[in-house]
Amino acid sequence: MENLRKIGCVCLILIVSLISSSFGIQPDLGTIKLNPVKQSFVPTEFYIHSVADFREVKGTLGNLVFMDESRNIASKINAKLTGGTINSVKDFFEKSVPINKNLRPISIHITTLKITEDKIGAAQISGAIELALSFYVQKEYGQSTHLLNFRSKGKYQRSGNQTAVIEQVLQQTFSNSLIYFNTYINKEAPSNVKLAKSVKLTFSDYVKQDADTVYYAKARPLIWDDFKGKTSSRKYAAYIYPDFGYNEDITIKDGVVQVAFTLRVFLAKSASWVNPSNQNAYVLNHEQRHFDIQKIFAEKFKDDLKKEKLTPDNFEGIINVQYLETRREIHRMQEKYDDETNHGLNTGQQESWNKFIDSQLRL
């Protein structure tokens, strides 16, 4: 069987032969019973939540061959499950394995359920049952995620008008689907993001310095040697372009999506410059405060994510949206800082901002 991580379709061939000495025509021609079969396992990762019929033709399972008393004439009759397809299949799954609603809810879509028969002898009939199912895990708000497909074909031979062999093959085929799915989910549950139950975030700061990049660190404030770029304007005393980003390492352990963030608040030395006549502590402080604002919002990004209700299905989208919103907030704050301090020329406002920024920093 193909590795369960690369699920496609699985074809199981079951050949059953049942010979009977009785050829009387049954009163319920074409009606097949699908009786539940107690399985040898108890699910620890799932329960059957619902069953849906997605076949193109839902009114029949196909045609069964029946013989008249002389056994010389064969006729075909529509095959159906007792109680209807959905009710019968749902009853089989729900009664074959226990239901524990503390586990993952699984929906099953019937995409193929078909019986075909042909007369091969005076009173001999050859048949096949084809079954194809799709398994989905139910998510919040009625959504579902596809997990895998199961496909099987069971072959049989029967004599006369006896249908017991059909019921046996049908039961075994549906049992095989349960066994197959249980094996799959037991193996995949600890490490498959589709089956993860929760999300855990951890954060760290990247502070290692390199030749052209300054990474924000409490013990490493800006110095004039960080301003390596060529002066591009005489309007301003100095200029830096701080930025904020992150790396994330996503792993899944014991059904938990673990997202490890490494936050990077940084600036490029080659993009930072100062007019030589303005190299003083006041100007350097003004530029440091731009860097500090970037750090403040990196911390806010952490806090905002911790407040979110993250699930294995939504965490990536929420992280991306929050990151973009944080960048917009940073831009607005940086512009406000420069506007109110007049790029540092308003010493009173600069002092007010110094105090505000210090109160916001958590170092």
Order of alpha helices (4+ residues) and beta strands (2+ residues): beta-beta-beta-beta-beta-beta-alpha-beta-beta-beta-alpha-beta-beta-beta-beta-beta-beta-alpha-alpha-alpha
